[in-house]
Amino acid sequence: MTKVFRKLSDLPERLRIFPLGGAILFPRGVLPLNIFEPRYLNMIDDALASDRLIGMIQPSGREGGDGSLGLSSVGCAGRLSSFQETDDGRYLISLVGVCRFRVARETPSRTPYRQVETDWSEFQPDLDKVDLCELGDGAALIEALEGYLLRTGLKADWRTIRDAPIEELINSLSSGCPFSIPEKQALLEAPSLKERYSALLSLLVMERPGHGGGYVQ
């Protein structure tokens, strides 16, 4: 039976993490991954045998004393929702975002992958029902996206975009658009979905999207 996470006390104090630049997971978002490194294959095995949770987090680019990359302060825990093993030993998985976490500290571990102690205290709203009414019908987001695609020369599946629920569209564009890593991290750390929506709109109307570190006000 799949465990349901309804309150912060349901979440673990220690979390296995997958630092992967540019791969951002949002609460209730979906992130497909192709796993092939032995340490992360081991991590998936351990997750499947326990709570099915994996923490996605951005490397900070700063190296620790052991040569490992530093970690951003905030990541998002995802639940393994699908799993397939390929003939050549890779794992094709999907994660569904559960709740963001703040890294309290990285913990020593005998596993080949890294683990952290988690602070979930800021992120109870990630587990609560979201009121989507205040976001409207997404018309402003569609308009901003049209201009963004025109400037960048990128293409999109408009039928899928227009049919997508507003929260799914916000999360898909936040993770899928070629924004810089600091910009994507800022979207992840937006306190609420409404504020993520506003930040995403700002990024889509920037003159040179993906090259800045902040938003146009």
C-alpha positions in Angstrom: 0.0 0.0 0.0 1.3 3.5 -1.0 1.9 5.7 2.0 0.1 9.0 2.0 1.8 12.0 3.4 -0.7 14.4 4.9 1.2 16.2 7.6 4.9 17.1 8.2 5.2 14.5 10.9 4.6 11.8 8.3 7.8 12.8 6.5 11.3 11.4 7.5 13.9 13.2 9.5 16.6 11.8 7.1 16.3 11.7 3.3 18.4 10.2 0.5 19.2 12.9 -2.0 19.9 13.1 -5.8 21.8 16.3 -6.6 21.1 16.9 -10.3 21.7 20.3 -12.0 18.7 21.6 -13.9 16.3 18.8 -12.8 13.8 20.6 -10.6 10.8 18.9 -8.9 7.9 20.8 -7.6 5.2 19.8 -5.1 2.6 17.7 -7.0 4.8 18.0 -10.2 6.1 15.0 -12.1 9.7 14.4 -13.0 10.8 11.5 -15.2 14.4 10.3 -14.7 16.7 7.8 -16.5 18.9 6.3 -13.8 22.2 4.6 -14.8 24.9 5.5 -12.2 25.5 2.5 -9.8 25.1 4.7 -6.7 21.7 6.0 -7.8 20.6 2.6 -8.9 21.3 1.6 -5.3 19.4 4.6 -4.1 16.3 3.6 -6.1 16.5 0.0 -4.7 16.7 1.3 -1.1 13.8 3.8 -1.8 11.6 1.0 -3.2 12.3 -1.1 -0.1 11.3 1.6 2.3 9.3 4.9 2.0 9.8 5.4 -1.8 11.0 9.0 -1.2 14.0 10.7 -2.9 15.1 14.3 -2.4 15.8 16.2 -5.6 18.1 19.1 -5.0 20.4 21.4 -7.0 24.1 21.3 -6.6 25.4 24.7 -5.5 28.7 24.4 -7.4 30.8 24.8 -4.2 33.0 21.8 -3.5 33.3 20.2 0.0 36.5 19.0 1.5 35.9 15.5 0.0 35.5 17.0 -3.5 31.7 16.6 -3.5 29.5 19.4 -4.8 27.8 21.7 -2.3 24.0 21.6 -2.1 21.3 24.2 -2.4 19.5 25.0 0.8 16.1 23.8 -0.4 15.0 20.8 -2.4 11.8 18.8 -3.0 11.1 15.2 -1.9 9.4 13.1 -4.5 7.6 9.7 -4.3 8.5 7.0 -6.7 5.3 6.6 -8.7 6.5 4.4 -11.6 9.5 2.1 -12.1 10.8 0.2 -15.1 14.1 -1.7 -15.5 15.6 -1.8 -19.0 17.5 -4.7 -20.6 20.8 -2.8 -20.1 20.2 -2.3 -16.4 19.0 1.2 -16.3 15.9 2.3 -14.3 13.3 4.5 -15.9 11.4 6.2 -13.1 8.9 9.0 -12.3 8.8 11.0 -9.2 5.7 12.9 -8.0 6.6 15.9 -5.8 5.5 15.6 -2.2 6.9 18.4 -0.2 9.9 20.8 -0.2 12.5 20.5 2.5 15.4 22.6 3.8 18.7 20.9 4.4 19.4 21.0 8.1 22.8 19.3 7.6 24.4 16.5 5.5 24.8 13.4 7.5 27.7 10.8 7.3 26.4 7.7 5.5 27.6 4.3 4.6 25.6 4.3 1.4 27.2 5.3 -1.9 24.6 8.1 -2.3 24.3 11.2 0.0 21.8 11.8 2.7 20.6 14.8 4.7 18.7 15.7 7.8 15.6 17.5 6.8 13.7 20.6 8.1 10.1 20.5 6.7 8.7 23.1 9.0 8.2 25.9 6.4 6.4 23.7 3.9 3.1 22.4 5.4 1.2 24.3 2.6 2.8 21.8 0.1 0.7 19.1 1.7 -2.5 21.1 1.9 -5.2 21.4 -0.7 -4.4 24.3 -3.1 -6.9 27.0 -3.9 -6.5 27.4 -7.7 -9.3 30.0 -8.1 -7.0 32.9 -7.3 -4.8 32.0 -10.3 -7.5 32.5 -12.9 -7.7 30.6 -16.1 -4.1 30.9 -17.1 -4.7 33.4 -20.0 -1.9 35.7 -18.8 0.5 32.7 -18.6 -0.4 31.6 -22.1 0.1 35.1 -23.5 3.5 35.4 -21.8 4.5 32.0 -23.1 3.6 32.9 -26.7 6.0 35.9 -26.6 8.7 33.8 -24.9 8.5 31.1 -27.6 8.5 33.7 -30.3 11.7 35.3 -29.0 13.5 32.1 -28.3 12.5 30.2 -31.4 11.3 27.2 -29.3 8.2 25.2 -30.1 5.4 23.8 -28.0 2.5 21.4 -28.1 -0.2 24.0 -27.8 -3.0 21.5 -27.5 -1.4 20.0 -24.5 -0.6 23.4 -23.0 -4.2 24.8 -23.4 -5.7 21.6 -21.9 -3.4 21.4 -18.9 -4.7 22.3 -15.4 -3.2 25.6 -14.3 -0.9 24.1 -11.5 0.4 21.4 -13.8 1.2 24.1 -16.4 3.0 26.3 -13.9 5.1 23.4 -12.7 5.8 22.0 -16.2 6.9 25.4 -17.5 9.0 26.1 -14.4 10.9 22.9 -14.8 10.9 22.5 -18.6 11.8 26.0 -19.8 15.6 26.6 -20.3 15.9 29.0 -17.4 19.2 29.3 -15.5 19.7 27.1 -12.4 19.4 30.1 -10.0 16.2 31.1 -11.7 14.7 27.6 -11.4 15.8 27.5 -7.8 14.1 30.8 -7.1 10.9 29.3 -8.6 11.2 26.3 -6.3 11.7 28.5 -3.2 8.7 30.8 -4.0 6.6 30.7 -0.8 3.3 29.8 -2.5 2.0 28.6 -5.9 0.6 32.1 -6.5 4.0 33.6 -6.0 5.6 30.9 -8.2 3.1 31.9 -10.9 4.0 35.6 -10.6 7.7 34.8 -10.8 7.2 32.5 -13.8 5.4 35.3 -15.6 8.3 37.6 -14.9 10.8 35.2 -16.3 8.8 34.6 -19.4 8.8 38.3 -20.3 12.5 38.9 -19.6 14.4 40.2 -22.6 17.1 37.5 -22.4 15.4 34.5 -20.6 17.8 32.1 -19.0 20.6 34.6 -18.6 19.6 36.5 -15.5 19.5 35.8 -11.8 16.4 37.7 -10.9 13.1 38.9 -12.1 11.8 41.9 -14.0 9.5 43.8 -11.7 
